[in-house]
Amino acid sequence: MKYKNYKSAIHNFTHSFISIDYMKSGRLAVNILIDLYNLGLETKTTFDFINKTIQPDKAESKESRQLLNDYLDWLPDHFANHNCDLTKLEKLEISIWTDFDNTLPYERNQKDRIFKVSALTKWKADGRNVEILEVTQPEIIPKKLVGLEKIPRMTEML
């Protein structure tokens, strides 16, 4: 096990968590942000994978809990694939946010919009200092969803 492997594992875990991809869960983190937006609240939430909590309390739902649990279930395999000892992980918090009021047109398809999902991950492993990883990735959604319905599975869109 090399400490640098943790950085790679956490980076990949964060990208997967914030993406619009149903590979690891039947739920999307961005849908939790949509729920907060629709409640008129700040579109930011934090998932603590060590203490198994979700903040703010308004972000706690059956859907967000399933998302957290699905990623917790994947974490051992993910860390094993990166040659990391999960028992040495002391902190793993991912805060995600976006600004749904500032989407951009997608040049290739005017029926789509681009928005940015950002994440700040705080993690600590193997008795070392807390490290911070910041990630921003663009996502493309159909323009009709900018009214912020939940992002459906691809099979639901067909």
GIBELNOR-V701293 format. One record per helix or strand. SS is the DSSP state (~ for helix, > for strand). FROM is the first residue (numbers start at 0). TO is the last residue. If there is no record, write none. Layout:
SS | FROM | TO
SS | FROM | TO
This chain:
~ | 2 | 17
~ | 28 | 37
> | 43 | 47
> | 52 | 54
~ | 56 | 58
~ | 61 | 80
~ | 85 | 87
> | 88 | 97
> | 103 | 104
> | 111 | 124
> | 130 | 141
~ | 142 | 146
~ | 153 | 156
